[in-house]
Amino acid sequence: MKKLIASFIIAFVCITGVKAQFGFVKKADIEKFKDSRMIVVLSNDSIYNASIKFAIERFWTFNAGFEFVHDTMMKPYNKGDYSFLTFAKGKKSNKIKAKLWSSEDDFNGLIITSKYRKRAKITELIAQGYCSNVIDTTDWYPELVRAVQILNNFFNYAVQAENDKAINYYTMTSNYPSDLTILSNKKLLVELGTLQMKGKEDASALFGNEVEEVDRDDINKAILTQDPDVVYVYAVYNEKYCDKIYVSAANSEVMHFINTSADNCKCVAKDLKGIKQRIDKAKK
Protein backbone atom coordinates (compact mmCIF):
# COMPACT_ATOMS: atom_id res chain seq x y z
CA MET A 1 0.00 0.00 0.00
CA LYS A 2 2.84 2.35 -0.91
CA LYS A 3 0.80 5.05 -2.14
CA LEU A 4 -4.58 7.60 -0.53
CA ILE A 5 -8.90 9.20 -0.90
CA ALA A 6 -8.26 7.87 -4.15
CA SER A 7 -8.30 7.22 -3.43
CA PHE A 8 -8.33 8.46 -2.98
CA ILE A 9 -3.16 11.90 -5.80
CA ILE A 10 0.16 13.04 -6.89
CA ALA A 11 0.66 12.34 -10.57
CA PHE A 12 1.99 8.79 -10.68
CA VAL A 13 4.44 9.24 -7.82
CA CYS A 14 4.82 6.49 -5.22
CA ILE A 15 4.76 7.78 -1.65
CA THR A 16 5.20 5.86 1.58
CA GLY A 17 1.69 5.70 2.96
CA VAL A 18 -1.61 5.39 1.16
CA LYS A 19 -2.58 7.48 -1.87
CA ALA A 20 -5.97 6.09 -2.69
CA GLN A 21 -9.50 7.29 -1.94
CA PHE A 22 -8.42 10.13 -4.10
CA GLY A 23 -6.65 10.28 -7.42
CA PHE A 24 -3.24 10.24 -9.04
CA VAL A 25 -3.84 13.05 -11.48
CA LYS A 26 -3.52 16.78 -12.10
CA LYS A 27 -6.39 19.14 -12.88
CA ALA A 28 -5.75 18.88 -16.63
CA ASP A 29 -6.12 15.10 -16.36
CA ILE A 30 -9.43 15.50 -14.52
CA GLU A 31 -10.80 17.45 -17.48
CA LYS A 32 -9.64 14.71 -19.84
CA PHE A 33 -11.29 12.04 -17.70
CA LYS A 34 -14.52 14.07 -17.60
CA ASP A 35 -14.68 13.95 -21.40
CA SER A 36 -14.16 10.20 -21.54
CA ARG A 37 -16.85 7.53 -21.44
CA MET A 38 -16.45 5.30 -18.39
CA ILE A 39 -16.73 1.56 -19.00
CA VAL A 40 -17.94 -0.18 -15.84
CA VAL A 41 -16.53 -3.67 -16.26
CA LEU A 42 -18.69 -6.55 -15.08
CA SER A 43 -17.44 -9.93 -13.86
CA ASN A 44 -18.81 -13.45 -13.51
CA ASP A 45 -20.02 -12.63 -9.98
CA SER A 46 -23.73 -11.76 -10.13
CA ILE A 47 -23.86 -10.04 -6.72
CA TYR A 48 -20.90 -7.82 -7.54
CA ASN A 49 -22.47 -6.94 -10.91
CA ALA A 50 -25.84 -6.08 -9.37
CA SER A 51 -24.18 -4.01 -6.63
CA ILE A 52 -21.95 -1.94 -8.92
CA LYS A 53 -24.89 -1.29 -11.27
CA PHE A 54 -26.99 -0.12 -8.32
CA ALA A 55 -24.25 2.20 -7.03
CA ILE A 56 -23.30 3.71 -10.40
CA GLU A 57 -26.85 4.24 -11.64
CA ARG A 58 -27.88 6.04 -8.44
CA PHE A 59 -24.81 7.92 -7.33
CA TRP A 60 -22.44 8.56 -10.25
CA THR A 61 -22.80 12.10 -11.64
CA PHE A 62 -19.38 12.80 -13.14
CA ASN A 63 -17.93 12.61 -16.70
CA ALA A 64 -19.46 12.08 -20.13
CA GLY A 65 -21.44 8.97 -19.29
CA PHE A 66 -20.95 5.28 -18.59
CA GLU A 67 -21.92 1.86 -19.82
CA PHE A 68 -21.76 -1.64 -18.35
CA VAL A 69 -19.67 -4.16 -20.29
CA HIS A 70 -18.78 -7.73 -19.32
CA ASP A 71 -15.05 -8.42 -19.16
CA THR A 72 -15.39 -11.01 -21.95
CA MET A 73 -16.58 -8.25 -24.32
CA MET A 74 -13.79 -5.70 -23.92
CA LYS A 75 -12.08 -5.98 -27.33
CA PRO A 76 -14.10 -3.15 -29.00
CA TYR A 77 -12.92 -0.81 -26.22
CA ASN A 78 -9.18 -1.33 -26.72
CA LYS A 79 -9.09 1.92 -28.69
CA GLY A 80 -11.04 5.09 -28.15
CA ASP A 81 -11.70 7.74 -25.55
CA TYR A 82 -12.58 5.45 -22.65
CA SER A 83 -11.79 5.04 -18.97
CA PHE A 84 -12.43 1.83 -17.03
CA LEU A 85 -13.83 1.05 -13.60
CA THR A 86 -13.00 -2.32 -12.04
CA PHE A 87 -12.46 -3.77 -8.56
CA ALA A 88 -8.89 -4.59 -7.52
CA LYS A 89 -8.48 -7.19 -4.78
CA GLY A 90 -5.58 -6.42 -2.42
CA LYS A 91 -3.19 -9.05 -1.10
CA LYS A 92 -4.76 -8.93 2.38
CA SER A 93 -8.26 -9.39 1.01
CA ASN A 94 -8.16 -13.12 0.30
CA LYS A 95 -11.50 -13.64 2.09
CA ILE A 96 -13.32 -11.91 -0.74
CA LYS A 97 -14.66 -14.87 -2.70
CA ALA A 98 -15.62 -13.06 -5.90
CA LYS A 99 -13.14 -13.50 -8.77
CA LEU A 100 -12.34 -9.93 -9.73
CA TRP A 101 -9.25 -7.98 -10.82
CA SER A 102 -5.98 -6.78 -9.29
CA SER A 103 -3.47 -3.94 -9.48
CA GLU A 104 0.29 -3.52 -9.38
CA ASP A 105 -0.54 -1.21 -6.51
CA ASP A 106 -1.48 -3.31 -3.45
CA PHE A 107 -5.00 -1.96 -3.14
CA ASN A 108 -8.46 -3.26 -2.30
CA GLY A 109 -11.43 -1.44 -3.81
CA LEU A 110 -12.70 0.28 -6.92
CA ILE A 111 -10.12 1.61 -9.36
CA ILE A 112 -10.49 3.82 -12.42
CA THR A 113 -7.85 3.40 -15.11
CA SER A 114 -7.01 4.76 -18.53
CA LYS A 115 -6.53 1.24 -19.95
CA TYR A 116 -8.30 -2.03 -19.28
CA ARG A 117 -6.16 -4.84 -17.91
CA LYS A 118 -6.79 -7.81 -15.63
CA ARG A 119 -3.92 -6.44 -13.54
CA ALA A 120 -3.87 -2.64 -13.68
CA LYS A 121 -0.57 -0.82 -14.06
CA ILE A 122 0.23 1.90 -11.55
CA THR A 123 0.97 4.37 -14.35
CA GLU A 124 -2.56 3.90 -15.72
CA LEU A 125 -4.42 4.54 -12.45
CA ILE A 126 -6.65 7.61 -12.38
CA ALA A 127 -8.28 7.19 -8.96
CA GLN A 128 -9.11 4.63 -6.29
CA GLY A 129 -11.86 4.22 -3.69
CA TYR A 130 -11.22 1.98 -0.69
CA CYS A 131 -13.42 -0.95 0.25
CA SER A 132 -13.09 -3.15 3.33
CA ASN A 133 -10.67 -6.07 3.36
CA VAL A 134 -13.45 -8.53 4.19
CA ILE A 135 -16.60 -8.40 2.06
CA ASP A 136 -19.34 -11.00 2.44
CA THR A 137 -22.21 -11.37 -0.03
CA THR A 138 -24.52 -8.98 1.84
CA ASP A 139 -21.77 -6.35 2.11
CA TRP A 140 -21.33 -5.65 -1.62
CA TYR A 141 -24.16 -3.14 -1.95
CA PRO A 142 -23.06 -0.78 0.89
CA GLU A 143 -19.35 -1.24 0.13
CA LEU A 144 -19.76 -0.21 -3.51
CA VAL A 145 -22.20 2.61 -2.72
CA ARG A 146 -19.55 4.15 -0.46
CA ALA A 147 -16.69 3.63 -2.89
CA VAL A 148 -18.64 5.10 -5.82
CA GLN A 149 -19.73 8.12 -3.77
CA ILE A 150 -16.21 8.78 -2.50
CA LEU A 151 -14.81 8.67 -6.04
CA ASN A 152 -17.62 10.86 -7.34
CA ASN A 153 -17.04 13.37 -4.53
CA PHE A 154 -13.34 13.54 -5.30
CA PHE A 155 -13.83 14.22 -9.01
CA ASN A 156 -16.54 16.82 -8.45
CA TYR A 157 -14.24 18.61 -6.01
CA ALA A 158 -11.10 18.22 -8.10
CA VAL A 159 -12.62 19.64 -11.28
CA GLN A 160 -13.39 22.88 -9.38
CA ALA A 161 -10.14 23.06 -7.38
CA GLU A 162 -7.98 26.16 -7.85
CA ASN A 163 -4.79 24.29 -8.72
CA ASP A 164 -2.95 20.96 -8.60
CA LYS A 165 -1.82 21.59 -5.02
CA ALA A 166 -5.44 21.58 -3.84
CA ILE A 167 -5.85 17.95 -4.94
CA ASN A 168 -2.42 16.54 -4.08
CA TYR A 169 -1.81 13.78 -1.55
CA TYR A 170 -0.67 16.00 1.31
CA THR A 171 -3.56 18.46 1.04
CA MET A 172 -6.28 15.86 0.69
CA THR A 173 -5.19 13.52 3.48
CA SER A 174 -4.52 16.27 6.00
CA ASN A 175 -7.55 18.42 5.20
CA TYR A 176 -10.14 16.69 3.07
CA PRO A 177 -12.57 19.37 1.81
CA SER A 178 -15.59 18.43 3.95
CA ASP A 179 -17.55 20.59 6.39
CA LEU A 180 -16.51 19.10 9.72
CA THR A 181 -18.93 21.27 11.67
CA ILE A 182 -21.75 18.92 10.64
CA LEU A 183 -20.18 16.25 12.87
CA SER A 184 -21.25 18.23 15.95
CA ASN A 185 -24.71 16.65 15.85
CA LYS A 186 -24.00 13.23 14.36
CA LYS A 187 -23.69 9.86 16.05
CA LEU A 188 -20.45 7.94 15.41
CA LEU A 189 -20.90 4.23 14.71
CA VAL A 190 -17.96 1.91 15.37
CA GLU A 191 -18.07 -1.74 14.42
CA LEU A 192 -18.12 -4.15 17.36
CA GLY A 193 -14.63 -5.20 18.39
CA THR A 194 -12.88 -2.21 16.82
CA LEU A 195 -13.26 0.40 19.62
CA GLN A 196 -10.32 0.32 22.02
CA MET A 197 -10.58 2.58 25.06
CA LYS A 198 -8.30 2.36 28.10
CA GLY A 199 -9.16 2.90 31.76
CA LYS A 200 -11.53 5.82 32.21
CA GLU A 201 -11.40 6.92 28.56
CA ASP A 202 -14.90 7.76 27.32
CA ALA A 203 -15.37 7.60 23.54
CA SER A 204 -18.41 9.89 23.49
CA ALA A 205 -16.66 12.54 25.59
CA LEU A 206 -13.57 12.41 23.39
CA PHE A 207 -15.59 12.67 20.17
CA GLY A 208 -17.96 15.31 21.53
CA ASN A 209 -21.11 13.40 20.61
CA GLU A 210 -22.61 9.94 20.93
CA VAL A 211 -20.37 7.00 19.99
CA GLU A 212 -21.98 3.58 19.67
CA GLU A 213 -20.53 0.14 18.97
CA VAL A 214 -22.77 -1.74 16.55
CA ASP A 215 -22.88 -4.76 14.26
CA ARG A 216 -21.55 -4.22 10.76
CA ASP A 217 -25.08 -4.75 9.46
CA ASP A 218 -26.16 -1.56 11.27
CA ILE A 219 -23.44 0.44 9.49
CA ASN A 220 -24.44 -1.13 6.17
CA LYS A 221 -28.06 -0.10 6.81
CA ALA A 222 -26.99 3.49 7.52
CA ILE A 223 -25.10 3.58 4.19
CA LEU A 224 -27.96 2.12 2.15
CA THR A 225 -30.54 4.44 3.72
CA GLN A 226 -28.10 7.38 3.46
CA ASP A 227 -28.80 8.19 7.12
CA PRO A 228 -28.13 11.93 7.59
CA ASP A 229 -27.52 11.58 11.33
CA VAL A 230 -24.70 9.04 11.20
CA VAL A 231 -20.96 9.05 10.61
CA TYR A 232 -18.91 5.88 10.93
CA VAL A 233 -15.30 4.73 10.84
CA TYR A 234 -13.87 1.85 8.84
CA ALA A 235 -10.34 0.55 8.44
CA VAL A 236 -8.41 -0.99 5.53
CA TYR A 237 -4.95 -2.46 5.78
CA ASN A 238 -2.09 -4.40 4.23
CA GLU A 239 1.14 -5.85 5.59
CA LYS A 240 2.56 -2.46 6.58
CA TYR A 241 -0.18 0.15 6.82
CA CYS A 242 -3.68 0.71 8.15
CA ASP A 243 -5.97 3.54 7.07
CA LYS A 244 -8.84 4.58 9.35
CA ILE A 245 -11.42 6.66 7.52
CA TYR A 246 -14.31 8.59 9.08
CA VAL A 247 -17.17 8.89 6.60
CA SER A 248 -20.71 10.29 6.68
CA ALA A 249 -23.38 7.69 5.90
CA ALA A 250 -25.14 10.22 3.66
CA ASN A 251 -23.14 10.93 0.48
CA SER A 252 -20.00 9.28 1.91
CA GLU A 253 -18.20 12.53 2.68
CA VAL A 254 -14.72 11.79 4.04
CA MET A 255 -14.38 13.66 7.33
CA HIS A 256 -11.11 12.42 8.78
CA PHE A 257 -8.28 10.19 7.57
CA ILE A 258 -5.58 8.45 9.60
CA ASN A 259 -2.66 6.53 8.07
CA THR A 260 -0.88 4.40 10.64
CA SER A 261 0.87 1.05 11.16
CA ALA A 262 -0.86 -2.22 10.28
CA ASP A 263 -1.12 -3.22 13.95
CA ASN A 264 -3.05 -0.05 14.88
CA CYS A 265 -6.40 -0.59 13.14
CA LYS A 266 -8.57 -0.07 16.22
CA CYS A 267 -10.45 3.16 16.88
CA VAL A 268 -8.49 4.62 19.82
CA ALA A 269 -8.60 7.73 22.01
CA LYS A 270 -5.96 9.53 19.96
CA ASP A 271 -8.09 9.21 16.83
CA LEU A 272 -11.18 10.64 18.51
CA LYS A 273 -9.20 13.49 20.06
CA GLY A 274 -7.78 14.31 16.64
CA ILE A 275 -11.15 14.54 14.91
CA LYS A 276 -12.60 16.56 17.83
CA GLN A 277 -9.75 19.07 17.46
CA ARG A 278 -10.53 19.43 13.75
CA ILE A 279 -14.24 19.91 14.48
CA ASP A 280 -13.49 22.61 17.06
CA LYS A 281 -11.11 24.34 14.65
CA ALA A 282 -13.71 24.27 11.88
CA LYS A 283 -16.25 25.98 14.16
CA LYS A 284 -14.00 29.02 14.71
Wavefront OBJ file of the C-alpha trace (Angstrom):
o trace
v 0.000 0.000 0.000
v 2.837 2.351 -0.910
v 0.800 5.052 -2.138
v -4.576 7.604 -0.532
v -8.898 9.197 -0.895
v -8.262 7.872 -4.148
v -8.302 7.218 -3.426
v -8.331 8.458 -2.977
v -3.159 11.903 -5.797
v 0.157 13.039 -6.893
v 0.659 12.337 -10.572
v 1.989 8.786 -10.681
v 4.444 9.236 -7.816
v 4.820 6.486 -5.219
v 4.756 7.776 -1.654
v 5.198 5.859 1.582
v 1.685 5.698 2.958
v -1.606 5.389 1.157
v -2.584 7.482 -1.875
v -5.975 6.086 -2.685
v -9.504 7.285 -1.941
v -8.416 10.131 -4.099
v -6.649 10.276 -7.422
v -3.244 10.241 -9.035
v -3.843 13.047 -11.479
v -3.522 16.779 -12.099
v -6.387 19.144 -12.883
v -5.753 18.878 -16.628
v -6.122 15.098 -16.356
v -9.426 15.504 -14.517
v -10.805 17.450 -17.485
v -9.639 14.705 -19.843
v -11.293 12.044 -17.700
v -14.520 14.068 -17.598
v -14.683 13.952 -21.399
v -14.159 10.204 -21.540
v -16.847 7.526 -21.437
v -16.450 5.297 -18.392
v -16.734 1.563 -18.997
v -17.939 -0.176 -15.843
v -16.526 -3.665 -16.263
v -18.690 -6.553 -15.079
v -17.443 -9.934 -13.860
v -18.813 -13.451 -13.511
v -20.021 -12.628 -9.985
v -23.730 -11.760 -10.132
v -23.863 -10.043 -6.716
v -20.900 -7.818 -7.541
v -22.469 -6.937 -10.906
v -25.844 -6.081 -9.365
v -24.179 -4.008 -6.632
v -21.953 -1.942 -8.916
v -24.887 -1.286 -11.274
v -26.991 -0.124 -8.316
v -24.252 2.202 -7.031
v -23.303 3.707 -10.401
v -26.854 4.243 -11.642
v -27.883 6.036 -8.441
v -24.809 7.918 -7.333
v -22.442 8.563 -10.250
v -22.802 12.105 -11.642
v -19.378 12.796 -13.142
v -17.934 12.611 -16.701
v -19.462 12.081 -20.125
v -21.435 8.966 -19.289
v -20.954 5.284 -18.587
v -21.915 1.859 -19.819
v -21.759 -1.636 -18.348
v -19.672 -4.159 -20.286
v -18.777 -7.727 -19.322
v -15.049 -8.422 -19.155
v -15.392 -11.007 -21.949
v -16.582 -8.252 -24.324
v -13.789 -5.698 -23.920
v -12.078 -5.983 -27.329
v -14.100 -3.153 -29.003
v -12.921 -0.805 -26.219
v -9.182 -1.331 -26.717
v -9.086 1.920 -28.692
v -11.044 5.091 -28.155
v -11.705 7.742 -25.548
v -12.581 5.449 -22.649
v -11.792 5.043 -18.975
v -12.430 1.829 -17.029
v -13.825 1.051 -13.597
v -12.999 -2.319 -12.038
v -12.460 -3.774 -8.561
v -8.893 -4.591 -7.523
v -8.476 -7.186 -4.779
v -5.584 -6.424 -2.415
v -3.189 -9.055 -1.105
v -4.756 -8.927 2.376
v -8.264 -9.395 1.006
v -8.158 -13.121 0.303
v -11.499 -13.644 2.092
v -13.324 -11.912 -0.740
v -14.664 -14.872 -2.703
v -15.624 -13.059 -5.903
v -13.139 -13.496 -8.769
v -12.337 -9.929 -9.732
v -9.254 -7.978 -10.824
v -5.978 -6.783 -9.288
v -3.474 -3.937 -9.484
v 0.286 -3.515 -9.384
v -0.544 -1.208 -6.509
v -1.485 -3.308 -3.455
v -5.005 -1.959 -3.144
v -8.464 -3.263 -2.295
v -11.434 -1.444 -3.806
v -12.697 0.285 -6.924
v -10.120 1.607 -9.356
v -10.487 3.818 -12.416
v -7.845 3.402 -15.105
v -7.009 4.765 -18.532
v -6.528 1.241 -19.949
v -8.303 -2.026 -19.283
v -6.164 -4.841 -17.908
v -6.785 -7.814 -15.632
v -3.921 -6.435 -13.535
v -3.869 -2.645 -13.679
v -0.570 -0.821 -14.061
v 0.225 1.904 -11.550
v 0.973 4.375 -14.346
v -2.561 3.900 -15.723
v -4.419 4.544 -12.453
v -6.650 7.607 -12.378
v -8.279 7.186 -8.964
v -9.114 4.627 -6.289
v -11.861 4.217 -3.685
v -11.225 1.975 -0.692
v -13.419 -0.949 0.252
v -13.091 -3.147 3.334
v -10.669 -6.073 3.361
v -13.447 -8.535 4.192
v -16.599 -8.402 2.059
v -19.341 -11.002 2.438
v -22.209 -11.372 -0.026
v -24.520 -8.976 1.836
v -21.768 -6.348 2.113
v -21.328 -5.655 -1.616
v -24.163 -3.141 -1.947
v -23.060 -0.785 0.887
v -19.353 -1.236 0.127
v -19.760 -0.208 -3.508
v -22.200 2.609 -2.718
v -19.552 4.153 -0.457
v -16.694 3.633 -2.894
v -18.645 5.102 -5.824
v -19.734 8.116 -3.773
v -16.205 8.780 -2.504
v -14.807 8.672 -6.037
v -17.620 10.856 -7.344
v -17.038 13.375 -4.528
v -13.336 13.539 -5.304
v -13.826 14.217 -9.006
v -16.543 16.816 -8.447
v -14.241 18.607 -6.008
v -11.098 18.223 -8.099
v -12.615 19.642 -11.277
v -13.386 22.879 -9.379
v -10.137 23.057 -7.384
v -7.976 26.157 -7.850
v -4.795 24.286 -8.718
v -2.953 20.964 -8.602
v -1.823 21.592 -5.023
v -5.443 21.582 -3.843
v -5.846 17.949 -4.941
v -2.423 16.543 -4.081
v -1.814 13.782 -1.545
v -0.668 15.998 1.305
v -3.557 18.462 1.036
v -6.279 15.862 0.691
v -5.186 13.517 3.476
v -4.525 16.270 6.003
v -7.551 18.420 5.197
v -10.145 16.693 3.066
v -12.574 19.369 1.809
v -15.585 18.427 3.947
v -17.550 20.593 6.394
v -16.509 19.103 9.724
v -18.932 21.271 11.675
v -21.746 18.918 10.641
v -20.183 16.252 12.872
v -21.250 18.227 15.949
v -24.713 16.646 15.855
v -24.001 13.231 14.355
v -23.691 9.860 16.047
v -20.451 7.942 15.409
v -20.903 4.232 14.707
v -17.956 1.913 15.367
v -18.073 -1.743 14.416
v -18.124 -4.154 17.355
v -14.627 -5.201 18.388
v -12.883 -2.208 16.817
v -13.260 0.401 19.616
v -10.324 0.316 22.021
v -10.583 2.575 25.064
v -8.300 2.361 28.100
v -9.158 2.902 31.755
v -11.531 5.821 32.213
v -11.400 6.922 28.560
v -14.902 7.758 27.320
v -15.371 7.598 23.542
v -18.413 9.887 23.490
v -16.665 12.541 25.592
v -13.574 12.407 23.386
v -15.593 12.669 20.171
v -17.961 15.307 21.529
v -21.106 13.405 20.605
v -22.608 9.936 20.929
v -20.368 6.998 19.995
v -21.983 3.581 19.670
v -20.529 0.143 18.973
v -22.766 -1.742 16.548
v -22.877 -4.758 14.257
v -21.547 -4.220 10.757
v -25.084 -4.746 9.464
v -26.156 -1.559 11.266
v -23.442 0.437 9.493
v -24.440 -1.129 6.174
v -28.061 -0.105 6.812
v -26.994 3.493 7.515
v -25.105 3.579 4.191
v -27.958 2.117 2.149
v -30.544 4.444 3.718
v -28.104 7.380 3.458
v -28.796 8.190 7.116
v -28.129 11.931 7.586
v -27.524 11.578 11.334
v -24.699 9.037 11.203
v -20.962 9.055 10.609
v -18.907 5.876 10.930
v -15.300 4.726 10.843
v -13.865 1.851 8.837
v -10.339 0.550 8.441
v -8.411 -0.987 5.532
v -4.950 -2.462 5.777
v -2.091 -4.403 4.231
v 1.137 -5.852 5.586
v 2.560 -2.458 6.575
v -0.181 0.147 6.823
v -3.677 0.709 8.151
v -5.970 3.538 7.071
v -8.836 4.578 9.350
v -11.420 6.657 7.517
v -14.311 8.588 9.085
v -17.174 8.889 6.602
v -20.711 10.288 6.676
v -23.383 7.691 5.899
v -25.143 10.217 3.660
v -23.144 10.932 0.477
v -20.004 9.277 1.907
v -18.198 12.533 2.682
v -14.718 11.785 4.041
v -14.378 13.658 7.334
v -11.107 12.423 8.781
v -8.283 10.194 7.567
v -5.578 8.451 9.596
v -2.659 6.534 8.070
v -0.882 4.397 10.644
v 0.870 1.050 11.159
v -0.859 -2.221 10.285
v -1.120 -3.220 13.953
v -3.049 -0.048 14.883
v -6.404 -0.593 13.143
v -8.572 -0.074 16.225
v -10.451 3.162 16.883
v -8.486 4.621 19.823
v -8.602 7.729 22.012
v -5.956 9.535 19.964
v -8.093 9.213 16.828
v -11.185 10.640 18.510
v -9.205 13.486 20.061
v -7.784 14.314 16.636
v -11.147 14.535 14.908
v -12.604 16.557 17.828
v -9.753 19.072 17.460
v -10.531 19.428 13.754
v -14.236 19.911 14.482
v -13.492 22.613 17.061
v -11.105 24.344 14.650
v -13.708 24.274 11.882
v -16.247 25.985 14.158
v -14.002 29.018 14.707
l 1 2 3
l 4 5 6 7 8
l 9 10 11 12 13 14 15 16 17 18 19 20 21 22 23 24 25 26 27 28 29 30 31 32 33 34 35 36 37 38 39 40 41 42 43 44 45 46 47 48 49 50 51 52 53 54 55 56 57 58 59 60 61 62 63 64 65 66 67 68 69 70 71 72 73 74 75 76 77 78 79 80 81 82 83 84 85 86 87 88 89 90 91 92 93 94 95 96 97 98 99 100 101 102 103 104 105 106 107 108 109 110 111 112 113 114 115 116 117 118 119 120 121 122 123 124 125 126 127 128 129 130 131 132 133 134 135 136 137 138 139 140 141 142 143 144 145 146 147 148 149 150 151 152 153 154 155 156 157 158 159 160 161 162 163 164 165 166 167 168 169 170 171 172 173 174 175 176 177 178 179 180 181 182 183 184 185 186 187 188 189 190 191 192 193 194 195 196 197 198 199 200 201 202 203 204 205 206 207 208 209 210 211 212 213 214 215 216 217 218 219 220 221 222 223 224 225 226 227 228 229 230 231 232 233 234 235 236 237 238 239 240 241 242 243 244 245 246 247 248 249 250 251 252 253 254 255 256 257 258 259 260 261 262 263 264 265 266 267 268 269 270 271 272 273 274 275 276 277 278 279 280 281 282 283 284
